[in-house]
Amino acid sequence: MITLRVTDLACARGPAQILSGVTFAVAAGQALILRGPNGAGKTTLLRTLAGLTPPLAGRIDADPDAIAYASHADGLKAQMSVLENLQFWASVFGTRDPAPAIAAFHLEPLLDRRAGEMSAGQKRRLSLARLLVTGRPIWCLDEPTVSLDAENVARFAAAVTAHLEQGGSAVIATHIDLGLPQAETLDITPFVAKRIRTDDPFAERLA
Ligand SMILES: Nc1ncnc2c1ncn2[C@@H]1O[C@H](COP(=O)(O)OP(=O)(O)OP(=O)(O)O)[C@@H](O)[C@H]1O
């Protein structure tokens, strides 16, 4: 079953068109790994999928409430403890028990620690644990393993694998090999648009 279908999508960042003609589909139980050199537009595509930036053209067919996005900016509440952050998200997204998320990223020793006072890798673990708490089936992840040590990269890969086994999907921009057996790869280089400023009144019409 297809959970996310992208058809002829054009994506912008600020005033610039970054991608055009992006077309792919992701099924339940499938991960799609986005590849492409620095600046190609992986973050731009993920932001568009997450609804943070409107598409310039094309279609995104998915339940908008199905997508959970995790980006470079971790989105943690710095003054709240790890447990309070997870409980906060549990209340926002429904009443998911945060215990599996805590276990998946080995957050038990850190539950009382304020999020703002953790290391970069610890913050990342909390940010990834948030995905489990959302209960959302389509994960859109931007460089999720940045700052993680090898043990926590393995925990992350295990969490994604479990998510896929439960019928979830994932679109992941990453430069490393996560070793996910179900993953397919999409190189976005062919979709890189000739840079067009969308606020230029003389620019070629986009859509
Ligand atoms: N606010 C902005 N306004 C205009 N252009 C931007 C803006 N932010 C990023 N860009 C440009 O958009 C292009 C795509 O950037 P994006 O962050 O999507 O690439 P990426 O594939 O995720 O790169 P990386 O592998 O380095 O994370 C880049 O050329 C970048 O310079």
The ligand as an SDF file (V2000), in Angstrom:
LIG
                    3D

 31 33  0  0  0  0  0  0  0  0999 V2000
   16.8360   30.3440    2.7440 N   0  0  0  0  0  0  0  0  0  0  0  0
   17.3510   30.0320    1.5480 C   0  0  0  0  0  0  0  0  0  0  0  0
   17.1790   30.8470    0.4700 N   0  0  0  0  0  0  0  0  0  0  0  0
   17.6780   30.5320   -0.7240 C   0  0  0  0  0  0  0  0  0  0  0  0
   18.3770   29.4050   -0.9840 N   0  0  0  0  0  0  0  0  0  0  0  0
   18.5840   28.5730    0.0450 C   0  0  0  0  0  0  0  0  0  0  0  0
   18.0860   28.8260    1.3570 C   0  0  0  0  0  0  0  0  0  0  0  0
   18.4450   27.8130    2.1610 N   0  0  0  0  0  0  0  0  0  0  0  0
   19.1450   26.9550    1.3850 C   0  0  0  0  0  0  0  0  0  0  0  0
   19.2390   27.4030    0.1270 N   0  0  0  0  0  0  0  0  0  0  0  0
   19.8980   26.7650   -1.0070 C   0  0  0  0  0  0  0  0  0  0  0  0
   19.0770   25.6990   -1.4070 O   0  0  0  0  0  0  0  0  0  0  0  0
   19.8750   24.6550   -1.9670 C   0  0  0  0  0  0  0  0  0  0  0  0
   19.4300   23.3410   -1.3950 C   0  0  0  0  0  0  0  0  0  0  0  0
   19.7380   23.2970   -0.0130 O   0  0  0  0  0  0  0  0  0  0  0  0
   19.3600   22.0520    0.8870 P   0  0  0  0  0  0  0  0  0  0  0  0
   19.6280   22.4330    2.2970 O   0  0  0  0  0  0  0  0  0  0  0  0
   17.9930   21.5910    0.5290 O   0  0  0  0  0  0  0  0  0  0  0  0
   20.4140   20.9710    0.3670 O   0  0  0  0  0  0  0  0  0  0  0  0
   20.7900   19.5350    0.9530 P   0  0  0  0  0  0  0  0  0  0  0  0
   20.7690   18.5720   -0.1830 O   0  0  0  0  0  0  0  0  0  0  0  0
   19.9510   19.2080    2.1420 O   0  0  0  0  0  0  0  0  0  0  0  0
   22.2890   19.7740    1.4080 O   0  0  0  0  0  0  0  0  0  0  0  0
   23.2350   19.1180    2.5700 P   0  0  0  0  0  0  0  0  0  0  0  0
   23.6530   17.7480    2.0920 O   0  0  0  0  0  0  0  0  0  0  0  0
   24.3950   20.0790    2.6030 O   0  0  0  0  0  0  0  0  0  0  0  0
   22.4400   19.1210    3.8480 O   0  0  0  0  0  0  0  0  0  0  0  0
   21.3250   25.0350   -1.6660 C   0  0  0  0  0  0  0  0  0  0  0  0
   21.9210   25.4710   -2.8610 O   0  0  0  0  0  0  0  0  0  0  0  0
   21.2340   26.1430   -0.6680 C   0  0  0  0  0  0  0  0  0  0  0  0
   22.2840   27.0580   -0.8430 O   0  0  0  0  0  0  0  0  0  0  0  0
  1  2  1  0
  2  3  1  0
  2  7  2  0
  3  4  2  0
  4  5  1  0
  5  6  2  0
  6  7  1  0
  6 10  1  0
  7  8  1  0
  8  9  2  0
  9 10  1  0
 10 11  1  0
 11 12  1  0
 11 30  1  0
 12 13  1  0
 13 14  1  0
 13 28  1  0
 14 15  1  0
 15 16  1  0
 16 17  2  0
 16 18  1  0
 16 19  1  0
 19 20  1  0
 20 21  2  0
 20 22  1  0
 20 23  1  0
 23 24  1  0
 24 25  2  0
 24 26  1  0
 24 27  1  0
 28 29  1  0
 28 30  1  0
 30 31  1  0
M  END
$$$$
